[in-house]
Every structure is written in C-alpha cells, then in structure tokens.
Amino acid sequence: MTGWLDLPFDDQPASPPPPLSVSEVTARLKACIESRFGMVHVEGEISNCRLWSSGHVYFTLKDDFAQLRAVVFRTTARQLKFKLEDGMHVVARGRISVYEVKGEYQMVVDAVEPHGLGALQAAFEQLKRRLEADGLFDPSRKRALPVLPRRIGVVTSLDGAAVRDILRVITRRFPTARVVVRPARVQGDGAARDLAAALKAIARVPEVDVIIIGRGGGSAEDLWAFNDETLARAIAACPVPVISAVGHEVDFTIADFVADVRAATPSNAAEIVVDRAENFLARIGRADQRLRQALARAMERGRQTTGRLTLRLGQWPVRVALRDRDVDKLGMRLSACVRASTHRHRDRFDGLRRRLERRDARQVLAALVGRVQRADDRLRHRIGTRHARADAQVRQLGGRLDALSPLAVLGRGYAVCWNDARTSIIRTRTAVQPGDAVRVTLADGDIGCRVEST
C-alpha cells in the first residue's frame, strides 16, 4: 500500500488551517445568528423569573419541547405595565443575541405582552389579587356614610365636568351643605400620587365627614390613575368614608373596590351623599305636616261640636260663647304643645348630634392619653416618695449598724486579745501563762505579743 509520503510533491495534501480561538468562534456565531434572525416575536411560558439588584429581569421562555433564555434590561423593565411572573404565558418581541462571556445565546426583549390579554388588564388583575389578599376589599371594613355630613370633600380636577356635576346636584338637593374641593390631576404621569396627596390633605380639613374622589368617563388609559396601588392604600387609610366615582357605570377601577361606597358616576356620588340627609329632612317635614293636619282636624272637630251645641243650646248663648272661647284656648294650647314638642325633638336631635361628635375617636383618644399621662405622673411621684423613704431608712439602719460594729469599738482605743491560733478570745488572766504567744487585734490591724507575767 502506498502512503502519502510516496506520492509526488505536487500531489501532497495542503497543510490544515490554523485553529480558531474560542472568542473568534463565538464572535462568528454571534454575527451569524444576529444577522440571520434580527427582530423576532416569541410566544412561550415564563419560568425562573428573577429581578436583579441592577434592575434587569432574567427569565426563561419555554414550551413543551424547548426553552430560550431571555433578558429585559432595566430601561425596558421600568416601562412594563405589569409584573413578570413564573407561569405567565406571554409574547415577547426582541432580537436573538449571543452572550459571548458564557457562550450562550439569549433573547434581548424590547417589549412583552400577555398572550390573549392586554398589558393594562394584566396589571389590573395582578394588583386586584394582591390588594384582595391584603384584605382591602373586605366588606367588613367598609364604613357607613354620615346621615348629615357637616362638610363634603371632593377630590377631582377643576377642568373636568365631574366637579360641576357634583356641585350642581348638591346645590339643588341640599343647598345648605358645605363643600370643600381639593383639585388634583386625574390622568397622566404622576396623577395617582397627586390624587393620594390630595386625599390625605382634604381628610385633615376639620369637619369633613365624607369624601368623593373621581372623574368623568374616558378610555382605560385615561382612568389608569385610579388603578394605582398608592392611591388604593391611601383610600383604605383615609379616616373618613370615601365614595369612588370614576367614569361611567360600566367602568370599574381598583379605587371602586377599595372605597367604602362605589358610585356609577360623579353625579350619582353627589346624590348618594345628600340622599340620606334629604330623606332625614323629608321625614321631619312629613312629621310636621302630620302634626299640623292632626291639629287642624282637632280644631275642626271642636268647631263642629261647638256648632252643634250652639244649635242645641241656643238659649244659652253665653255658655256657648264661653265654650267656644275654651275651644280657642285649647287650640292655642294644642298649637303651643305641638310647637314645644317640635322644639323638644329638634333640641333632642341637636343633643344627640353633639353627643355623637363628642364621641369622636380622636377626642376619646386624647382623653385616654391625658389619663395615662396623669397616672404616669402619680406613679412617678409615688416611686420617688418611696425611694426617698427607703433611702432614709437604709441610712438610719446603717448608722445603727455602725454603732453596733465591733470595729467602731476598736476605733475608740479598745483591743481584742486572742490566743496565738486566733481560735478563742482571752477574757481572763488565768487563760494564759508567762511565755505564751498571743495576738492583739486593734482598729488598724493585728500585733503579735508574748506574755511575760500575769
């Protein structure tokens, strides 16, 4: 068999091409892939979605047979109307690129839309589920509207028709009502923060018992400020009842679910506010009318009775005249009684309203804080008194203990004589013999001694 070394020189194979570096191979793949695909739309399910501290969002698009890594850079992620979550079926638009550092291909996403659902609707559903889980939609936290509001707060734009509709209805149906309007932007960037700030500001106005927040109709984008989480939590935290009146009857926003009462339109919100006051005043008017009718019937019956008696007792004109006078007096007394009763009911109503105002949670809380402060002052005073008394008692006992201390006796010049082992005190001269060693305890220490004589 002939080897290639046996072939003529011209027939020998050419030398192999030089090897490529990893960077060169990756660069060629990157140029090939990016020039081949360009901008693409990819449909798939999101998994392993992670938001990094840099603001970039990394996730994987997958279907039943394959998966594709994807990244949404910070500038694009900030513009998304909804939050990317695992399991979400989306359509992503972007370009296929190669990440040369790791040698991986990925999709750089420029836009994401939920599959079969708009971005705004997806964001709406996400926020609705989150707030419902936090209990902001719970019917038990909804508050009843006041019967006779002292002041009605309105948060809306001064340029829209909503504020004119609200004021027109309130002026027509409850002319004596006092209205406070806090203007705010109702659409565009920053409108939700402006509405939340206006709501907090108007809630601090004295005697505001109910607040209407809303605007007229518009597209979903125009009403989007009322689907903001900051505004929803501001409505839930408002200390007075809030009526949401956004758009038309078919429009629903997150503010409608959080508010204490949802009105179909701004005009309907004004009607709801004044309806209870109007009904209450109507009840008073009907009661007054019934009293007047009863009085008129009673007086008419009295006149008829007087007429019959006059006919039957024509010979007693004087007595009839006196009876007629008595009837007039009774009529006047009855009228006075009716007026007095009306005044009493009105005074009682005013008293009940004042009592209700005195039961304001802020006043009750202030009173409780005052009581706690006074109790704290009394406790501090008693602790100080007991501390001074205990300190004086300790000083007295210390003085007595010092007076009884053996060291105090030694300090006056006395001494204690012990045997050399300091096991017993020598109390008599017969206890020692000449030559015995003894120890003498003084106030500032001990000295060793030897007995010379006894």
C-alpha positions in Angstrom: 0.0 0.0 0.0 1.4 3.4 -0.9 1.5 6.1 1.7 1.2 9.7 1.2 4.9 10.1 1.6 5.3 8.1 -1.6 3.2 10.5 -3.7 4.8 13.1 -5.9 5.5 16.5 -4.2 2.7 18.2 -6.2 0.1 15.7 -5.1 0.7 16.0 -1.3 -2.4 17.4 0.7 -2.3 21.1 1.8 -1.5 21.9 5.4 -4.6 22.3 7.8 -5.8 25.8 8.5 -4.7 27.5 11.8 -7.1 26.8 14.8 -9.6 29.4 15.8 -9.8 30.8 19.3 -12.9 30.5 21.4 -13.5 34.2 21.1 -13.3 34.0 17.3 -15.7 31.1 17.1 -18.2 32.9 19.4 -17.9 36.2 17.5 -18.6 34.4 14.2 -21.6 32.6 15.7 -22.8 36.0 17.2 -22.6 37.7 13.8 -24.3 34.8 12.0 -27.2 34.5 14.5 -27.8 38.2 14.9 -27.7 38.9 11.1 -29.9 35.8 10.4 -32.8 36.4 12.9 -33.0 40.2 13.5 -36.2 41.2 15.3 -38.5 38.3 16.3 -41.7 37.6 18.2 -41.6 34.6 20.5 -44.5 33.0 22.4 -43.9 30.9 25.5 -44.3 30.4 29.2 -42.2 32.3 31.7 -40.1 30.3 34.2 -37.2 31.1 36.6 -38.1 34.8 36.5 -35.6 36.8 38.6 -35.3 40.6 39.2 -31.7 41.5 39.9 -30.5 44.4 42.0 -29.3 46.1 38.8 -32.9 46.4 37.7 -32.5 43.8 34.9 -35.1 40.9 34.7 -33.8 37.5 33.6 -36.2 34.6 32.8 -36.7 31.6 30.5 -39.3 31.2 27.8 -40.3 27.6 27.3 -42.8 25.4 25.6 -43.3 21.7 25.6 -40.1 20.9 23.7 -37.5 23.7 24.2 -36.6 26.7 26.2 -34.9 30.1 25.5 -33.1 32.4 27.9 -34.3 36.0 27.9 -33.4 39.3 29.5 -35.2 42.6 29.9 -32.8 45.4 30.6 -33.6 48.0 33.3 -34.8 50.8 31.0 -37.3 48.4 29.3 -38.4 46.8 32.6 -39.4 50.2 34.1 -41.8 50.7 31.2 -43.7 47.5 31.6 -47.3 47.9 32.8 -47.4 44.6 34.6 -45.1 42.4 36.6 -43.5 39.4 35.0 -44.2 36.2 37.0 -43.5 32.5 36.6 -46.2 30.6 34.7 -47.3 33.6 32.7 -48.0 33.0 29.0 -46.6 35.9 27.0 -45.5 37.1 23.6 -42.0 38.7 23.7 -40.6 40.9 21.0 -36.8 41.3 20.7 -33.7 40.2 19.0 -31.6 37.0 19.3 -28.1 37.7 20.6 -25.1 35.7 21.8 -23.7 36.4 25.3 -20.0 35.9 24.4 -18.7 35.7 28.1 -20.7 32.4 28.7 -21.1 31.3 25.1 -24.9 31.2 25.4 -27.5 32.6 23.0 -30.4 34.6 24.5 -33.2 36.9 23.6 -32.9 40.6 24.4 -36.5 41.6 25.0 -37.8 45.0 23.9 -41.5 44.5 24.7 -43.7 41.9 26.4 -47.5 41.4 26.1 -49.6 38.8 27.9 -50.9 36.2 25.5 -54.6 37.0 24.8 -54.7 39.7 27.4 -53.7 43.4 27.3 -50.8 44.7 29.5 -53.1 47.1 31.3 -55.6 44.4 32.0 -52.9 42.1 33.3 -51.5 44.8 35.6 -55.1 45.4 36.8 -55.7 41.7 37.6 -52.3 41.4 39.4 -52.9 44.5 41.6 -56.5 43.4 42.3 -55.4 40.0 43.5 -52.6 41.5 45.7 -54.9 44.0 47.4 -57.7 41.5 47.9 -55.2 39.2 49.6 -54.3 42.1 51.9 -58.0 42.5 52.9 -58.6 45.9 51.3 -61.7 44.7 49.6 -63.2 43.1 52.7 -66.8 44.3 53.2 -66.4 44.3 57.0 -64.0 47.3 56.8 -66.5 49.4 54.7 -67.9 52.3 56.7 -71.4 53.7 56.6 -71.9 57.2 55.2 -72.9 60.0 57.7 -76.6 61.0 57.8 -76.0 64.8 58.0 -72.4 65.5 56.8 -71.1 68.7 58.1 -68.7 69.1 55.2 -68.4 67.2 51.9 -64.9 66.8 50.5 -64.4 66.5 46.7 -61.1 65.4 45.1 -61.1 65.8 41.3 -59.9 68.0 38.5 -61.2 71.6 38.3 -61.1 71.4 34.5 -63.4 68.4 34.2 -67.2 68.1 34.1 -67.2 65.9 37.3 -66.8 68.8 39.7 -69.6 70.8 38.0 -71.9 67.8 38.1 -71.2 67.2 41.8 -71.7 70.8 42.8 -74.9 71.1 40.8 -76.5 68.1 42.4 -75.5 69.1 45.9 -76.7 72.7 45.5 -80.0 71.6 44.0 -80.8 68.9 46.6 -79.1 70.1 49.7 -78.5 73.9 49.4 -77.2 74.3 53.0 -74.4 71.7 52.5 -70.8 72.9 52.8 -68.4 71.6 50.1 -64.6 71.6 50.2 -62.9 70.9 46.8 -59.2 69.8 46.6 -58.1 69.9 43.0 -55.8 67.2 41.6 -54.7 65.8 38.3 -56.8 62.8 37.2 -54.8 61.4 34.3 -51.2 61.3 33.1 -47.9 60.6 34.8 -47.9 61.4 38.5 -51.7 61.7 38.6 -52.1 58.8 41.1 -49.6 60.4 43.6 -51.3 63.8 43.2 -54.7 62.2 43.9 -53.3 60.3 47.0 -51.7 63.6 48.3 -55.0 65.5 47.8 -57.0 62.8 49.6 -54.7 62.9 52.6 -54.8 66.8 52.6 -58.6 67.0 52.4 -59.0 64.4 55.1 -57.2 66.7 57.5 -59.7 69.6 56.9 -61.9 70.0 60.1 -65.5 68.7 60.0 -65.1 66.8 56.7 -67.3 63.8 57.2 -67.2 62.2 53.7 -65.0 62.5 50.6 -65.9 62.0 46.9 -63.0 61.1 44.7 -63.4 60.6 40.9 -63.6 61.9 37.4 -65.6 61.7 34.2 -65.5 59.0 31.7 -62.6 58.1 29.4 -60.5 55.3 27.9 -58.8 52.7 30.1 -55.5 54.7 29.8 -57.3 57.9 30.9 -58.7 56.1 34.0 -55.5 54.3 34.8 -54.5 56.7 37.7 -57.4 55.2 39.7 -55.8 51.7 39.4 -52.6 52.7 41.3 -51.6 50.8 44.5 -50.5 54.0 46.2 -53.9 55.6 45.7 -55.7 52.4 46.8 -53.9 52.2 50.1 -54.4 56.0 50.7 -58.2 55.4 50.2 -58.1 52.4 52.7 -56.2 54.5 55.2 -58.4 57.6 54.9 -60.0 58.4 58.4 -63.4 59.3 56.9 -65.7 57.3 54.4 -64.7 57.6 50.8 -67.0 57.4 47.7 -65.4 56.4 44.4 -67.0 57.9 41.3 -64.8 57.1 38.3 -66.0 57.2 34.7 -69.4 55.7 33.8 -71.5 52.9 35.2 -69.6 50.3 33.1 -66.2 51.4 34.2 -64.6 49.7 37.2 -61.3 50.6 38.8 -59.3 49.4 41.8 -60.4 52.6 43.7 -64.0 51.3 43.3 -63.2 48.1 45.1 -61.3 49.8 48.0 -63.6 52.7 48.6 -66.4 52.4 51.2 -69.1 53.1 48.5 -68.9 52.9 44.7 -70.9 55.4 42.7 -71.7 54.8 39.0 -71.0 58.5 38.1 -69.9 61.7 39.8 -73.5 62.9 39.8 -74.6 59.6 41.4 -72.0 60.1 44.1 -73.4 63.5 45.0 -76.9 62.0 45.0 -75.7 59.3 47.4 -74.2 61.8 49.8 -77.2 64.1 50.0 -79.8 61.3 49.7 -79.7 60.3 53.4 -79.7 64.0 54.6 -82.6 64.7 52.2 -84.6 61.7 53.4 -84.0 62.7 57.0 -85.2 66.2 56.4 -88.1 64.9 54.4 -89.1 62.7 57.4 -89.0 65.7 59.7 -91.2 67.6 57.1 -93.7 64.8 56.9 -93.9 64.6 60.7 -94.5 68.3 60.9 -97.2 68.1 58.2 -98.9 65.2 60.0 -98.9 67.2 63.3 -100.4 70.2 61.5 -103.1 68.1 59.9 -103.9 66.5 63.2 -104.2 69.9 64.8 -106.4 71.2 62.0 -108.7 68.2 62.3 -108.9 68.6 66.1 -109.8 72.2 65.8 -112.3 71.5 63.1 -113.9 68.8 65.3 -114.0 71.3 68.1 -115.7 73.9 65.9 -118.2 71.4 64.7 -119.0 70.3 68.3 -119.4 73.9 69.2 -121.7 74.5 66.3 -123.9 71.5 67.3 -124.0 72.7 70.9 -125.0 76.2 69.7 -127.9 74.8 67.7 -129.0 72.5 70.6 -128.4 75.1 73.3 -129.5 78.3 71.5 -131.0 79.5 74.7 -127.5 79.5 76.3 -125.6 81.8 74.0 -123.3 82.9 76.8 -122.3 79.3 77.7 -121.7 78.5 74.0 -119.6 81.6 73.7 -117.6 80.6 76.7 -117.2 77.1 75.3 -116.1 78.5 72.0 -113.5 80.6 73.9 -112.4 77.5 75.7 -112.1 75.7 72.4 -109.9 78.5 71.0 -107.8 78.4 74.2 -107.4 74.6 73.8 -106.5 75.1 70.2 -103.9 77.6 71.1 -102.6 75.4 73.9 -102.5 72.4 71.5 -100.6 74.5 68.9 -98.2 75.6 71.6 -97.8 72.0 72.7 -97.1 71.0 69.1 -94.5 73.7 68.7 -93.0 72.8 72.1 -92.9 69.1 71.1 -91.3 70.0 67.8 -88.7 72.2 69.6 -88.0 69.4 72.1 -87.5 66.9 69.3 -85.2 69.3 67.5 -83.3 70.0 70.7 -83.0 66.3 71.3 -81.7 65.7 67.8 -79.1 68.5 68.3 -78.1 67.0 71.6 -77.7 63.5 70.0 -75.6 65.0 67.2 -73.4 66.9 69.7 -73.0 63.7 71.8 -72.1 61.8 68.6 -69.5 64.5 67.8 -68.1 64.3 71.4 -67.6 60.5 70.8 -65.2 61.3 68.1 -62.3 58.7 68.2 -59.7 61.5 68.2 -61.2 63.2 71.2 -61.6 59.9 73.1 -58.0 59.0 72.3 -56.8 62.4 73.5 -58.7 62.0 76.8 -57.2 58.5 77.3 -53.7 59.9 76.6 -54.3 62.6 79.2 -55.5 60.0 81.8 -52.4 57.8 81.1 -50.1 60.9 81.5 -51.7 61.8 84.8 -51.4 58.2 86.0 -47.8 58.1 84.9 -47.1 61.4 86.9 -48.8 59.9 90.0 -46.8 56.7 89.7 -43.5 58.6 89.3 -44.4 60.7 92.4 -45.1 57.7 94.5 -42.0 55.9 93.3 -39.9 59.0 94.2 -41.6 59.2 97.7 -41.0 55.5 98.4 -37.4 55.8 97.2 -36.7 58.7 99.5 -38.3 56.9 102.4 -36.4 53.7 101.8 -33.1 55.7 101.4 -33.7 57.4 104.8 -34.5 54.0 106.4 -31.3 52.5 104.9 -29.2 55.4 106.2 -30.8 55.0 109.7 -30.1 51.3 109.8 -26.6 51.9 108.5 -26.0 54.3 111.4 -27.3 51.8 113.9 -25.2 49.1 112.4 -22.1 51.2 112.5 -22.8 51.9 116.2 -23.1 48.2 116.9 -20.0 47.2 114.9 -17.0 45.9 116.9 -14.7 47.8 114.6 -16.3 51.0 115.9 -15.4 50.0 119.5 -11.8 49.2 118.5 -11.6 52.6 116.8 -12.2 54.2 120.2 -9.0 52.7 121.6 -10.1 49.2 122.7 -8.4 46.0 121.6 -9.2 42.3 121.4 -6.7 39.7 122.7 -6.7 36.2 121.0 -4.7 33.1 121.5 -1.9 32.6 119.0 -4.1 30.4 116.8 -6.9 33.1 116.9 -9.4 30.4 117.8 -10.6 31.9 121.1 -10.7 35.3 122.8 -8.7 35.7 126.1 -11.1 37.0 128.7 -9.2 36.3 132.0 -5.6 36.4 133.1 -5.7 32.8 134.1 -6.3 31.8 130.5 -2.6 32.4 129.7 0.8 31.6 131.3 4.1 33.5 131.1 5.8 32.8 127.8 2.6 32.2 125.9 2.2 33.9 122.5 -0.9 35.9 121.9 -2.3 38.2 119.2 -3.9 41.6 119.9 -6.4 43.0 117.3 -6.5 46.8 117.0 -8.6 49.0 114.8 -6.0 49.1 112.0 -4.6 45.5 112.3 -3.1 42.8 114.5 0.2 42.7 116.6 1.9 39.6 118.0 2.8 39.6 121.7 4.3 37.3 124.3 3.2 37.1 127.9 5.9 37.9 130.5 3.9 37.9 133.7 0.3 37.6 134.9 
